[in-house]
Amino acid sequence: MIIGISIALILASALMVLLVLLHKGKGGGLSDLFGGGFSSSFGGSSVVERNLDRLTVITGTVWFVCIIALGLLLKP
């Protein structure tokens, strides 16, 4: 059980990093360094941005639940 939740936590963490880097930047920042400025010139769809936001929130929720579950399982 602990190993399964740990694996889910690692996967959720990696996905969270990827999703945050995919968000369009609001102005010169880390996202522009990784291509955020380049992709904004194509005029991304608002539907895609909304789905990316939803996926990020869902991934964050899974990450949070994994942290709480591991904390409760590993509590002495």
Backbone as CSV, one residue per row, in Angstrom:
resi,resn,N_x,N_y,N_z,CA_x,CA_y,CA_z,C_x,C_y,C_z
1,MET,0.829,-1.192,0.000,0.000,0.000,0.000,0.873,1.255,0.000
2,ILE,1.883,1.259,0.866,2.767,2.421,0.962,3.558,2.592,-0.330
3,ILE,3.997,1.476,-0.909,4.766,1.555,-2.154,3.889,2.087,-3.294
4,GLY,2.653,1.658,-3.360,1.730,2.134,-4.395,1.460,3.616,-4.298
5,ILE,1.233,4.093,-3.075,0.992,5.523,-2.884,2.254,6.318,-3.173
6,SER,3.404,5.774,-2.834,4.669,6.460,-3.122,4.900,6.591,-4.626
7,ILE,4.574,5.539,-5.367,4.714,5.589,-6.821,3.742,6.611,-7.414
8,ALA,2.506,6.625,-6.912,1.524,7.605,-7.377,1.986,9.024,-7.062
9,LEU,2.628,9.216,-5.913,3.130,10.528,-5.540,4.257,10.974,-6.468
10,ILE,5.147,10.069,-6.818,6.240,10.400,-7.724,5.698,10.762,-9.107
11,LEU,4.746,9.974,-9.595,4.161,10.265,-10.905,3.391,11.587,-10.898
12,ALA,2.641,11.844,-9.835,1.892,13.099,-9.740,2.840,14.288,-9.649
13,SER,3.961,14.137,-8.961,4.929,15.220,-8.848,5.556,15.551,-10.199
14,ALA,5.939,14.514,-10.947,6.537,14.733,-12.266,5.526,15.360,-13.223
15,LEU,4.282,14.879,-13.180,3.247,15.444,-14.040,2.946,16.889,-13.663
16,MET,2.971,17.194,-12.371,2.707,18.558,-11.920,3.771,19.524,-12.452
17,VAL,5.033,19.116,-12.400,6.109,19.963,-12.928,5.885,20.212,-14.415
18,LEU,5.563,19.169,-15.163,5.334,19.302,-16.591,4.153,20.225,-16.884
19,LEU,3.059,20.053,-16.168,1.865,20.864,-16.408,2.092,22.334,-16.075
20,VAL,2.809,22.607,-15.003,3.077,23.999,-14.627,3.956,24.665,-15.680
21,LEU,4.915,23.935,-16.214,5.772,24.506,-17.248,5.029,24.709,-18.568
22,LEU,3.950,23.979,-18.803,3.180,24.145,-20.033,2.264,25.362,-20.012
23,HIS,1.968,25.900,-18.833,1.086,27.061,-18.754,1.706,28.262,-19.460
24,LYS,0.833,29.050,-20.070,1.283,30.242,-20.773,1.669,31.299,-19.751
25,GLY,2.813,31.937,-19.986,3.306,32.944,-19.057,2.543,34.249,-19.160
26,LYS,2.452,34.968,-18.065,1.792,36.276,-18.046,2.778,37.394,-18.374
27,GLY,4.020,37.078,-18.535,5.044,38.073,-18.842,6.367,37.520,-18.403
28,GLY,7.449,37.992,-18.988,8.795,37.485,-18.780,8.996,36.686,-17.512
29,GLY,9.195,35.440,-17.651,9.406,34.567,-16.509,9.989,33.256,-16.957
30,LEU,9.882,32.273,-16.117,10.469,30.969,-16.410,9.766,30.293,-17.581
31,SER,8.464,30.536,-17.755,7.758,29.893,-18.863,8.223,30.434,-20.210
32,ASP,8.642,31.702,-20.272,9.189,32.242,-21.508,10.526,31.594,-21.844
33,LEU,11.276,31.251,-20.831,12.559,30.600,-21.044,12.382,29.232,-21.680
34,PHE,11.316,28.516,-21.334,11.068,27.181,-21.855,10.109,27.176,-23.038
35,GLY,9.897,28.314,-23.671,9.088,28.344,-24.879,7.704,28.911,-24.705
36,GLY,7.376,29.478,-23.565,6.051,30.064,-23.362,5.799,31.241,-24.288
37,GLY,6.823,32.045,-24.528,6.682,33.178,-25.437,6.499,32.737,-26.869
38,PHE,7.126,31.645,-27.246,7.018,31.123,-28.600,5.622,30.571,-28.863
39,SER,5.079,29.836,-27.913,3.763,29.237,-28.108,2.659,30.279,-28.037
40,SER,2.894,31.405,-27.328,1.857,32.424,-27.237,1.681,33.158,-28.558
41,SER,2.683,33.095,-29.447,2.547,33.749,-30.742,1.575,32.991,-31.644
42,PHE,1.302,31.733,-31.340,0.343,30.963,-32.111,-1.088,31.230,-31.671
43,GLY,-1.289,31.934,-30.569,-2.631,32.245,-30.078,-3.375,31.017,-29.619
44,GLY,-2.979,30.464,-28.512,-3.573,29.237,-27.993,-5.056,29.372,-27.727
45,SER,-5.741,28.266,-27.829,-7.181,28.231,-27.629,-7.510,28.333,-26.145
46,SER,-8.604,29.005,-25.847,-9.002,29.122,-24.448,-9.499,27.776,-23.909
47,VAL,-10.019,26.912,-24.786,-10.484,25.596,-24.362,-9.285,24.759,-23.902
48,VAL,-8.193,24.839,-24.643,-6.990,24.104,-24.276,-6.449,24.611,-22.943
49,GLU,-6.452,25.922,-22.755,-5.965,26.499,-21.494,-6.843,26.073,-20.321
50,ARG,-8.162,26.047,-20.532,-9.069,25.615,-19.461,-8.864,24.150,-19.113
51,ASN,-8.678,23.322,-20.131,-8.436,21.901,-19.867,-7.099,21.692,-19.166
52,LEU,-6.092,22.487,-19.534,-4.797,22.412,-18.859,-4.931,22.836,-17.395
53,ASP,-5.730,23.862,-17.147,-5.980,24.282,-15.760,-6.677,23.185,-14.969
54,ARG,-7.676,22.564,-15.563,-8.404,21.484,-14.872,-7.491,20.302,-14.574
55,LEU,-6.675,19.933,-15.550,-5.766,18.814,-15.358,-4.732,19.125,-14.274
56,THR,-4.297,20.380,-14.220,-3.346,20.783,-13.183,-3.987,20.717,-11.797
57,VAL,-5.221,21.160,-11.681,-5.921,21.116,-10.393,-6.159,19.668,-9.965
58,ILE,-6.552,18.817,-10.900,-6.778,17.404,-10.575,-5.478,16.746,-10.130
59,THR,-4.384,17.030,-10.845,-3.089,16.470,-10.476,-2.645,16.973,-9.110
60,GLY,-2.883,18.240,-8.834,-2.545,18.795,-7.520,-3.352,18.151,-6.409
61,THR,-4.611,17.860,-6.683,-5.455,17.205,-5.695,-4.976,15.775,-5.422
62,VAL,-4.621,15.057,-6.497,-4.088,13.699,-6.325,-2.796,13.742,-5.524
63,TRP,-1.933,14.714,-5.820,-0.674,14.873,-5.093,-0.932,15.130,-3.604
64,PHE,-1.882,16.006,-3.316,-2.210,16.348,-1.934,-2.768,15.132,-1.185
65,VAL,-3.645,14.379,-1.825,-4.226,13.189,-1.196,-3.138,12.153,-0.921
66,CYS,-2.192,12.005,-1.855,-1.088,11.062,-1.647,-0.229,11.473,-0.459
67,ILE,0.040,12.768,-0.325,0.837,13.265,0.808,0.126,12.970,2.127
68,ILE,-1.176,13.263,2.180,-1.944,13.028,3.412,-1.989,11.525,3.721
69,ALA,-2.226,10.690,2.705,-2.313,9.234,2.921,-0.982,8.680,3.419
70,LEU,0.125,9.119,2.822,1.430,8.644,3.289,1.705,9.116,4.714
71,GLY,1.307,10.336,5.013,1.506,10.842,6.373,0.727,10.029,7.394
72,LEU,-0.488,9.643,7.038,-1.290,8.850,7.977,-0.796,7.420,8.086
73,LEU,-0.316,6.844,6.976,0.171,5.458,7.007,1.525,5.337,7.716
74,LEU,2.350,6.345,7.606,3.678,6.287,8.198,3.727,6.858,9.623
75,LYS,2.588,7.311,10.107,2.527,7.881,11.467,2.787,6.769,12.477
76,PRO,3.728,7.003,13.410,4.049,5.939,14.384,2.943,5.706,15.402
